Amino acid sequence: MGHGDGRGQVTSADDADDTGTRILHVDMDAFYAAVEVLDDPSLRGLPLIIGAPDGRSVVSSASYEARRYGVRAAMPVSQAMRLCPTARIVVPHFHRYQAVSRQVMDIFESFTPLVEPLSVDEAFLDVQGVRRLWGSPARIAGLIRARVQNEVGITCSVGVAVTKHVAKMASTIAKPDGMLVVPAAETLDFLAPRSVRAMWGVGPKAAETLESRGIRTIGDIRESSREMLERAVGPALSARLAQLARGEDARVIETERIEKSIGHEETFETDILDRDFLRAELLRLADRVAARLRRADWETATVAIKVRFDDFRTLSRSQTLSEPTAVGQRIGEAAQTLFEQIDRRDPIRLLGVRAENLRPAGGGGLGLWDDDEHWRKVEGAMDEAVARFGTATISRARHIGRGAGRGAAQHPKAHGVD
């Protein structure tokens, strides 16, 4: 598989055999960095770190030139600069990323109505029904790549396969600016040598557990007994792993986008500078949002925050999650990460956390390893306690004793589904 920096890239010829395929996974290459280069061509070819210059902030994205030094998204900027001292730090411009994303998605939708965006920079397309209009899946992938480059000015990589899972793996291996086609008859051969870590949805914990039992490749999964897999990851997850290892993935393109949202925000009695207090407040707001998600049987795919400073300037930031969730801890961690990406350190009068792009709970269907199991149980117990004793009696320990001297809320505002 690819290494995230272009090493190990594998691509197909434009006229590659695409027999039996129908799914494309299109992924922009180093999207944030590419948009910054689009707006400032003098940055082309430089190692770029997209993030705040404050050493406590984290990397939002990095150019391929920086990735070759080991720089990765979510890494502290201070660590990234130690790895790549010559890197240029560029403050992110999220409004531009959203605008360019809309251009890209419009191109996708001009080829097929069956488009499922995963985030601002990637989407699945089902092209089976438009072959008479545009040609084979591989040809459509080539047309999309050309139009994105010619009309938008950035590059993308495309995986072409029978299923979502294989198409997403293929696009990763094709990066950057490549296409990889996996014809139906070669699916098992393609999967067999790939690391279990390359499987979409297998997290580090699941991979470590499998590898500790000598299950290192997808081929190893296919050859392992059901009993061995069940001992490693349990019956439900082992069954899912075995299906994916055999190239079986029945998920279809889901075009419905639920634009409702659930949010909470608070205006403080006094403006706040205390970063620890503000981080704790984000987690408290996230808990409230998550509790309402669970009551409504929703999960969120995107977390957003709102920050209003003492001069009433207001900033917002959002992040698409790797998997939808209704776990407050995960929503809170995402909110805190977004907060640390804001380099302004002036006093704050209002904080807000919002869950966006909601979808029915349990609809993701991938969940090969539940890294949130512990927090899911804890927050489920809190839900039961709240139902029995009331909201005023149940809270995380870190939220107890928030004194007025540190900014007790004067005008708490709860925003519902809208």
N, C-alpha and C positions, 0 to 999 in steps of 0.2 A: 504494500500500500504506500501512498504518498506520506511524506513526513511533515506536511503542513507548510513547507518552505520551497516546494517544487522538486526536491530530490525524490528519486524513485518514480517519477512521472511515467505513466503508460498511456498511450493514445492509440486511436484507430485511424485508418485512412478514411478519407471522405466517402469512398465507395465501399465501406466495410459491410459485411454480411449482417443484416439486422433482422433476419428471419424470426418471426414469432414475437418480436418486441412491440410494445405499445406505450411504455411509460418513459418520459424524460424527467430527469432531475437537473434543473438548471441552477447554477450557483455562481454568483459574481465573485471575481477574484480580488481578495483583499479590498472589499468594497469601500469601507470608510477611507482608506488610504488612496484608493483609485479616484474617488470623488474629489479629494483634496488636490491631487495632481491635476485633475480635470480643470479645477478652478485656478490653480497656480502651477503652470507647466514648469516653472523653475525647480519644482520639487522632484521632477521625474528622475528616476535612477538613484535617489538618495534613500538611505535607511530612515524610515519615518515611524515614529511612535505617536499614535493618536491617543491623546489623554491630556490631563492637566499637568502643568509643569511642577506643581506641588509634589514633593517626593512621597507624600502619603497617599496620593491618588493611584489608581490602577490603569493599566493599559486597556483601552477600548478595542483597539485593533493595531496592526502593524503591517508595513509593506513587506513584500517578500525579501527585500534587501536586508531588513531588520530581522526577519524571522530566521535567516540563515545564521544569525548569531545566537539563536535560542530564545529570542523575544517572543512572547505569547500573550494573547488576550487574557485579562484578569490578573496578570502579573503586576506587582507593584512597580510603579514607574522608576523608583530608585533602583530596584534590581535590574530592570530593563536597561537603564543607563550604564550600570556596571558591566553588563554583558556587551553592550554596544555603545561605547562612549561617544562615537561620532554621530549617533542618531540625532535627527531633528525632531523635537517635540512639537506637535501640531494640536492645538485645541480643537476638539470635535465641533462640528456644525451639524447638529442633528436635523435641523429643518431642511438642510440641503440633501441629506441622505434620504429623507422621506420623499422629497420632490423627485430625486433621481430614481428612487424605487418605483414611484408611480409611472414614470416613463417606461421603465423596464417591464413592469407588469402589463402595461398597455400593449407592448409588443407581443408578449406571451398570448394575451387575450385576442390579438388579431389573427392568431393561428388556430386557436381552439377555445371554446367556452369552458372546457374542463381544466381549469387552473386552480391549484391549491397552494396559496402562499404559505410558507413556513415561517418566514421572517421578512425583513425588508430586503434581503439580498438573495433569497432562494425560493424555489417553488417546484412543485410537481406538475406535469402536464400529461394528460392522456390524449394521444394523437390518433388513436385507432380510427375514429370516425371522420377524420379529415384527410385521409391518405389520398383519396381521389383528387382532392383540391390541391394539396401541397406535395404529395409524393411520399416516399417511405419515411419511417421515423428518423433514420440517420440523415436523410436529406433535410428534413424539417429542422433537426438539431443544427445542421450547418447553416441553414437560412436564418435561424434565430441568432446564432453566434455572430453572423455577419451584420445583421440589423442592429444588434446591441452595440457592436463596435462602431458602425458607421453613423448611427443616429444618436447614440448616447455618448460614445467616446470612451467607453470602458470595455473590458473583456470579461467573458464568462466561460465556465467549463460545464460540460454536459455529459451526463451518464444516460445511456440508452439501454433499456433492459425490459424483461418481462414483468418485473415487480418493482414496487417502490424501494424495498430494501436493497435490492441489487443495483438499481439505478443510482441511489444515493451513494453507495460504496464506489460505483464506477466514476461518478463525477469527482469524488475526492481524489481518486487515483489519477485522474486526468489533469489535475490542477498543476500550473495555471494555464489558462487559455488553450484548453484541449478538449477533445471528445473521446470517450471510450464507449464502444458498443459491445454488449454481451448478448449474442444471439441465444435464443431459447435453448438450443441443443448443447451449448457450451456453458450453461449456467453452473452446473455442478463442478466442472473443471475450473471455472473461474473462482468459485468459492473455496474449494478445498485447501489451497495453500495459504489463504489469508488468515492473519492473526484473529483470535477471538476479540481482540481489542478493536478490530476494524468494523465489527458488527454495530450497526446503528442501534443504540439503546443499551449496549453493554457498558456499564460504568467500571471504574477502576476496581471497586470491591468485588464485583462479579468476576472480572477478569482475573484478579489475584486468586480467588477461590478456585476457579477452573484450572488455572496454570499450576497451582499447588498440587493438583491431582493429575498432572501430566497432560491436561487438555489445553493445548496451545493454539491449535488451528481450528478452522471451521470443519475441516476434514476429520479432525480428532473428535469433534462433537458428533459428527455423523456416525463414526465408528464406535462410539461409547455406548454402553448398555444403558437402558432406561434407568436401572437401579443406580448406576454410578452417577448419572446426571441428577437424579432426584436427591441423592445424598449430598451433592454439591450445592444445588440451588433450590431444592424443593420440587414437588410434582408439577405445579402450574408453570413455573419458569422453565423447568427442564423440557416440558412439552413444547413451549414456545421456541426455545432454542433449537430443538430438534427439527421443528417445522422450517425455521429460517435456514438451517444448515442444509436442508433438502431443497432449498429454493422455493419453498411454499410461503406465500404471503398474499392473503386474499383481500387485503385492504384496497379500497378503491379511492379515486380522487374525490375529495370532499370540497365542494365549491362554496357551500353556505358559510357566510361570515357573520357571526353574531356580534354586533357592534355595541351591545349594552355594556355597562360598566358599573362597578361598585366602588365607592371611595369614602374615605374619612379624612377630615383635615381639622387642625386646631390653630386658633389664634391665641398667642400667649399674652398674659397680662403685662409682662415686661419683655423687651427684646432679649434674645438669648444668644450668647457667644459660646457657651459650654458645649463642646463637640460631643463629649460622652453623653450628656443629657439628651442632646438632639438625636444621637444614634439610638438611644434607648426609647425615645419618643417615636421614632420611625417603626421600631419593632412593636411598640404598643398599638400604634395605628394599624400596622399590618395584621396583628392578632384580631382586631375588630373587623377588618375587611375579610379575613379568612373565615371568621365565625359566621359572617353573613353569607359568604359563598357556600359554606357547608349546609347552612339552613335552607338555602335555595337549591341545593344539589347542583351547583355550578363549579367549574374550575377556571382558572385564569391562565391565558397564554402570554400575557404581557403585563408587566408591572410598571407603573409610572409614579413619579413623585412631583410635588409642587413645592417650591421654596419661595417665600416672600421676605425680602429684606427690610431693614428699618426705613429705607427710603422708598418703599413700596414697589421697587422693581421686583418682578416675579419671573422665575425661571422654572422650566419643567424639563424632565428627562424621562425616557422610557427604555425598557429592555425587554426583548422577547426571550422567554424561558426555553430551555432545551426540551422540557416536558411540561404540559399544563399541570397546575397544582391548586389545592385549596389548603395548603399547609402554611400557617402563619410564619413559622420559622424561615421557610424558603422565601416567602414574599418579603419578609423583613430583611433578610440578607441581601436580596436583590435591591431593595430600596436603599439600604445602607451603602451598597456598592455604587449606586447611582449618585448618592449624596456625596461620596468621596470624590467623584469625578468633577464636582463643581469647585473651582479653585477660589472663588470669592469667599472671604472669611469675615464678612461684616455681620453685625447682629441680625438675628432672624426673628421675625414676628409671626410667621405662619409656616406650618409644615402640613403636607398632605400626602397620602398614599392612595393609589387607585389601582384596581384590578380591571384590565381591559381585555377585549377579544375573548369574551367568555364563551364557554362551551359546556355541554352537559358533562357531569362528573363521570369519569371512567370511560370517556369516549376515545381516549388516545389509543388504547389497545396494544401499546408496545411493551411498556413496563417489564423489561427483562430482569431488572433488579430494583428493589424498592429502597433507595437510599433514605427515604423519609419515613420508614416504618416506625422508628422510635418516636419521632415527633408527631406522627399521625395518631399513635396511641395516646400520647400525652395530651394532645389537643382534643382528642375524642373524649378523654376523661374530663377535661375542663368543660366541654360542651354539656356533658351529663350533669356536672356539678352546678353549672350555671342554670340549667333547666330546673334543677331541684331547689337551689338556694338563692338564685338571683344573681345578676351581673355584678352588683356592688361588692359581693363577698369573694369573688374569684379573680385572681390576677397573678402574673408572674412575680416572683420575689423581687426582681430588679425594679419593678414599677411601684413597689410599696414605698410610701414616704416621699413622694415627689412634692417637695415643699414649695410654698408660695415664693420663697426667696429665690428659687431657681426658675420661676416662671409658671405658676399654676395657670391652667387654661381659664381665660375669661369668657371666651365665646366659642365653645366647642361646636363644630358644625359637622353633621353627619349627612353625607350625600348618598342617595339611594341609587337604585338601578335607573339608568336614563338612556 
